């Protein structure tokens, strides 16, 4: 295999060009530094970001590109200065693996907003001058600060999607106090992020309404995810029935969509948070101003809130719904992901299929 996929101490799957097709690839991980943790990867979640960068949709992909930033695994070695982890610990790594660690945001553990921009887990320039390579690989070496402890007993395959999909909705929900029992929450979109927003909403004791473009998701939302209501966004009568009824909305949809119909569902002083990336946002000032409503944005969270989320999920038995796959299925999985054909997160069984 070395002759087919290069030489190195780490085996991964990489895209070589804009086709995004992944195949085996060997490369070198750095030697362990004093503050490093070496992690044997057992599972890696599949995020739409993996499609974006393997297929160079933003024009900045650096090939060969090893994607994957929802990483769960087991510590196999630690540097001499590492205090929080030992060999055998279950751990996770999310969307970034470094930051300046000394700006106003890093100093309060909101590293995702580092003024010098955090170092992404893949396709970014690392401190040693190499390009980071992600979790579609046998192991990874990461600074201790950017590694999360996964409590014993929490399934590692379920933990992987928490590191991006989970924290992307949990962080803004906490920041905007969407954890007040008895309040009402609307969730726009029922994909990898949306289904986690529903699960967190129910765990927080909220009355949860799913708002979707697809009637076919009604039964899944109500019977499986235990949402309290389901509304089809294109049905004006259904939407009008919710006017000024929601305290919060978390919008996970990345496709272009109107915002005023959703904002009008908020009560006075209601908050809507956007975590998706439509190409533009167009709203009428009347919708915001006359309802004293707020529209906010968010990306993933910092290391402190990520650990808090993992601990919350373990304590409250919050588990993502996943489809477990082997690495040799990844190209089909990425194609299916572009068609939203997954309930609700692909997770690669790295340990049992990357050989």
Secondary structure, 3 states (H helix, E strand, C coil): CHHHHCCCCEEEEEECCCCCCEEEEEECCCCCCCCEEEEEEEEEECCHHHHHHHCCCCCCCCCCECCCCCEEEEEEEECCCCCCCCCCCEEEECCEEECCCCCCCHHHCCHHHCCCCCEECCCCECCCCCECCCCCECEEEEEHHHEEECCCCCCHHHHHHHHCHHHHHHHHHHHCCCCCCCCEEEEECCCHHHHHHHHHHHHCCCEEEEEECCHHHHHHHHHHCCCCEEEECCCHHHHHCCCCCEEEEEECCCCCCCCHHHHCCEEEEEEEEECCCCCCCCCCHHHHHCCCCEEEECCCCCHHHHHHHHHHHHHHCCCCCEEEECHHHHHHHHHHHHCCCCCCEEEEEHHHHCC
